[in-house]
Amino acid sequence: MRCFPGLHICVVAMVAIAPAHAADPPSSLSPSTNPPAATTTSATPASTTSPSPTAPASGATDVSLPAGAASQLVGLFMQSCVRFALDPNGVREWATHAGLKPLPPEGQQAFLYGLPGQVFDASTKDGKLVMISENSGACSALAESASGATVVTVLEQVMQMAHIDLAMTHEDDDKTEKVLHHREYTAARDGRQWEMLVSTVKGAAPGEVMLTTSP
């Protein structure tokens, strides 16, 4: 995930960053229907060409956040899954405009498990990111390596600055994969309401992180 010195994230109902596609699609991130698999390995950097970012809406608030993996994942999630919550057509149009490339068919199915939808590679030279849009309206952003604790902190801060009502409804460890921790939220803004799931690897070391919005 690309690090931008002095990164400024424009927040309204989205975060303005410029994700870029990697030369090779991600292969080790967890599918959208499962929590992320435990890992602490770093991705091999890949060269990228950054597309133009989506323009922020008028009245956007600039929020200065630390550069790094957590901010990049949250930025992708806010731009796509949150901005277009429950709107698969909107998120796919955004992905195409932003220059994200669909994964090949085998990569699509690795994340969708046969469910209808589309999967986009949002990786940069610094790490692997994937955006999954299911036809049902569920949307996920995944990072191969990020600090789970930092992602949660940045996400909650940005949601607050975006004037999105956020309430945690449940938190526990995965029943099968004890190394995983899940946080469930309800979110609402401008009459829209959706569910959110944040799945992280426990501990201080970076690992895979998955952020999901769903009906």
Protein Blocks (a to p, Z undefined) as FASTA:
>chain_A
ZZdehiacddfkbccddddddfbdcfkbccfkbccdddfbdcddddddddddddddehia
cddddedjklmmmmmmmmmmmmmgoilklmmmmmmmnopacddfklmmmmnnopacdddd
fbdfkbccdddddfklpacdddfbdcfklmmmmmmmmmmmnopacddfbdcddfklmmbc
cddddddeehiacdddddddedjbdcdddddddZZ
